[in-house]
Amino acid sequence: MRKFVLDYMPDPDDKRTDWILGYLPEMFSKKRLPAFPAPFRPPQIHRRVAAQLSAFTIHGRFHLGLEKLAHLTRDPRLAKIRVPASRIERIRKDLELCGIVETTVFPELEGLGRELRDF
């Protein structure tokens, strides 16, 4: 895991690099992963990640670590939203009216194909 993360880390002089490396145990050590997940942004990102304004997470020991962290944080940036199946098509149409379509979120050929198929 640590080697994978090192390949995607920001510039070595960037403070975020020190933070995430301090978060992860050394490769092949007996140390356990931290309890909660940690977010990080790689220096180069794929068009899809950029379009979705995404970040990556390194998950810790807790299975529901993101949810638990959101409950423990005063102003969380994460929320679970349950959409009833009966409302999905209406929400999809509302998003389309706002200009959010398949290729907005999935800018590759596959997204374009789905958008053209469903048009």
Buried (B, 14 or more C-beta within 10 A) or exposed (E): EBEEBBEBBBEEEEEEBEEBBEBBEEEEEEEEBBEBBBBBEBEEBEEBBEBBEEEBEBBBEBEEBBBBBBEEEEEEEEEEEEEEEEEEEEEBEEEBEEEEBBBBEBBEEEBBEBBEEEE
